[in-house]
């Protein structure tokens, strides 16, 4: 089966897989251009990496990349969900809130000025309680955010429900921007389903999640994640998980790939 959409990553510094060649930095090859070519009529969700680049973005040092990115967006002419500086509150990203807001707004303003119409801008928290500052410190403003997003790795993570509530209060659509059964995987079958997958889909129902992006990979096969306990998240590797996954995502509320998918998303 063809998914309704794909999630990929690139950086403001190099635009890997979009302008420059595709590379593998240890988490697998990301090939946005190839996916768009191979699966026309699907949507794309992109994580835009900006670590250590916030000030340079605002100073215009990546304007050439942003111009190239805007040309590519317009050329592919499909819905794109752009997570600008994804997981902005993840401590390892060390995004200063004020600098992050400025860079986020700069990118949105730039793409809008270039006439990009097919991109939705996603403000994506990693979903944990940040002991130093509230996640709202990074908020760039309602005029710059189309979607709120979270990562769903461990059920019951600190701020998932809080962020969902904030999305409702700001009247923004809400997505699970990254999801994977961290430390659980699929090998446990029913136990895995009950401890993670069932809770994922319950959260989707309870919080009116409008988009779900699942990372379907064997984390141990990726060099940068080996030995960290992420496990094997490939649903096809466990017959019970696969059966239940297909049954759940086959429900009417989940959009499937079809020639009319983009029309159903009100994208002409």
HELIX and SHEET records of a PDB file:
HELIX    1   1 UNK A   32  UNK A   38  1                                   7    
HELIX    2   2 UNK A   54  UNK A   58  1                                   5    
HELIX    3   3 UNK A   63  UNK A   76  1                                  14    
HELIX    4   4 UNK A   91  UNK A   93  5                                   3    
HELIX    5   5 UNK A   97  UNK A  113  1                                  17    
HELIX    6   6 UNK A  135  UNK A  138  5                                   4    
HELIX    7   7 UNK A  142  UNK A  144  5                                   3    
HELIX    8   8 UNK A  160  UNK A  169  1                                  10    
HELIX    9   9 UNK A  190  UNK A  192  1                                   3    
HELIX   10  10 UNK A  193  UNK A  197  3                                   5    
HELIX   11  11 UNK A  198  UNK A  206  1                                   9    
HELIX   12  12 UNK A  219  UNK A  221  5                                   3    
HELIX   13  13 UNK A  223  UNK A  225  5                                   3    
HELIX   14  14 UNK A  235  UNK A  237  5                                   3    
HELIX   15  15 UNK A  239  UNK A  249  1                                  11    
HELIX   16  16 UNK A  261  UNK A  264  1                                   4    
SHEET    1   A 7 UNK A   5  UNK A  11  0                                        
SHEET    2   A 7 UNK A  43  UNK A  49  1                                        
SHEET    3   A 7 UNK A  80  UNK A  84  1                                        
SHEET    4   A 7 UNK A 119  UNK A 125  1                                        
SHEET    5   A 7 UNK A 147  UNK A 152  1                                        
SHEET    6   A 7 UNK A 173  UNK A 179  1                                        
SHEET    7   A 7 UNK A 211  UNK A 214  1                                        
END                                                                             
